Amino acid sequence: MRKGKNIFASYYHYFGGNADVVDDPYQILGTEGLYVSDVSVLHRLTPGPSLSTIMQTGTRVADALVASLGNNVEKKILLVV
């Protein structure tokens, strides 16, 4: 594994570049309702296939987003894939 300026790299996956700008439910600090769910928010890459880790991260983000909406159905959701 190599360590760059603010990004780490395994042979196949870059990770960690945005780990310091998100809180526990992966919401970008200082924003309301803006979440990130990709490998860039992980502090370390887990051993094995990274897909399951990213799917779990996406599940946590989705749960946090639904919880933040509460009963307010007027909020708009923008999903960027």
VMD Tcl script that draws the C-alpha trace (Angstrom):
set ca {
  {0.00 0.00 0.00}
  {1.24 3.51 -0.80}
  {0.47 6.68 1.14}
  {0.12 9.83 -0.91}
  {-0.54 13.39 0.18}
  {-4.09 12.88 1.49}
  {-5.05 9.71 -0.28}
  {-4.14 6.10 0.20}
  {-3.99 3.49 -2.52}
  {-3.99 -0.24 -2.65}
  {-3.20 -1.82 -5.95}
  {-6.78 -1.40 -7.15}
  {-8.67 1.07 -4.93}
  {-8.07 4.64 -3.83}
  {-9.49 5.44 -0.43}
  {-9.28 7.92 2.42}
  {-9.15 11.20 0.50}
  {-12.39 12.51 2.02}
  {-12.30 10.70 5.36}
  {-11.64 13.89 7.34}
  {-14.52 15.92 5.88}
  {-17.41 13.65 6.91}
  {-18.94 12.78 10.26}
  {-20.08 9.35 11.49}
  {-23.15 8.97 9.20}
  {-20.96 10.22 6.31}
  {-22.56 13.66 6.14}
  {-20.18 16.33 4.87}
  {-19.22 18.59 7.75}
  {-20.86 22.00 7.67}
  {-23.65 20.97 5.32}
  {-27.21 19.87 5.79}
  {-28.36 16.77 3.95}
  {-25.23 16.23 1.84}
  {-23.84 12.72 2.26}
  {-20.99 10.84 0.62}
  {-20.97 7.09 0.18}
  {-17.92 5.81 -1.62}
  {-14.53 4.41 -0.75}
  {-13.02 7.90 -0.37}
  {-14.66 8.32 3.06}
  {-13.06 5.24 4.61}
  {-10.12 5.72 6.98}
  {-8.74 2.32 6.07}
  {-9.51 -0.32 3.51}
  {-10.77 -3.57 4.96}
  {-9.20 -6.84 3.84}
  {-11.08 -8.71 1.15}
  {-13.42 -7.42 -1.52}
  {-14.26 -3.73 -1.03}
  {-17.74 -4.02 -2.56}
  {-19.34 -5.33 0.63}
  {-17.75 -2.50 2.63}
  {-19.08 0.11 0.20}
  {-22.54 -1.49 0.22}
  {-22.59 -1.27 4.03}
  {-21.48 2.36 3.85}
  {-24.33 3.05 1.41}
  {-26.80 1.38 3.76}
  {-25.63 3.56 6.66}
  {-25.92 6.70 4.52}
  {-29.42 5.72 3.39}
  {-30.50 5.11 7.00}
  {-29.09 8.48 8.08}
  {-30.79 10.24 5.16}
  {-34.18 8.70 5.90}
  {-33.80 9.56 9.60}
  {-32.93 13.17 8.74}
  {-36.08 13.51 6.63}
  {-38.38 12.54 9.49}
  {-41.95 13.46 8.62}
  {-40.93 16.25 6.25}
  {-41.88 14.90 2.83}
  {-41.33 18.28 1.19}
  {-37.53 17.90 1.20}
  {-35.96 17.08 -2.13}
  {-33.41 14.30 -2.48}
  {-30.61 14.47 -5.03}
  {-28.88 11.18 -5.70}
  {-25.64 11.29 -7.63}
  {-24.24 7.97 -8.75}
}
mol new
graphics top color blue
foreach p $ca { graphics top sphere $p radius 0.5 }
foreach p [lrange $ca 0 end-1] q [lrange $ca 1 end] { graphics top cylinder $p $q radius 0.2 }
display resetview
